[in-house]
Amino acid sequence: MTLKIPSIKMHNGVNIPIIGLGTAGNLESPDVNELKTAFRAAIDAGYRAFDTAAAYANEGIIGEFLEELFKEGNIKRSDIFITTKVGFLETNR
């Protein structure tokens, strides 16, 4: 069953889903199969927004999965929203 996820219109006219899948998992050693299974279930359920961060060490896994998904032809890149966080280094002043 595919859900209709509510969205909001951004200033550029693009509608972005207000609910997405967070991708934080085992930060020490991301489980490829677990993440791909979660992504597949989310896509099948209607999710199109995904939140990640470089600190999660899973961006490569997500990229590979999305590439596979796009090649299947059921989802286009323009259907997907990826959000991330910008990390910073704390410095002594």
Stockholm file with secondary structure:
# STOCKHOLM 1.0

chainA/1-93         MTLKIPSIKMHNGVNIPIIGLGTAGNLESPDVNELKTAFRAAIDAGYRAFDTAAAYANEGIIGEFLEELFKEGNIKRSDIFITTKVGFLETNR
#=GR chainA/1-93 SS CCCCCCEEECTTSCEEESCCEECCCCSSSCCHHHHHHHHHHHHHHTCCEEECCGGGTCHHHHHHHHHHHHHHTSSCGGGCEEECCCCCCCCCC
#=GC SS_cons        CCCCCCEEECTTSCEEESCCEECCCCSSSCCHHHHHHHHHHHHHHTCCEEECCGGGTCHHHHHHHHHHHHHHTSSCGGGCEEECCCCCCCCCC
//
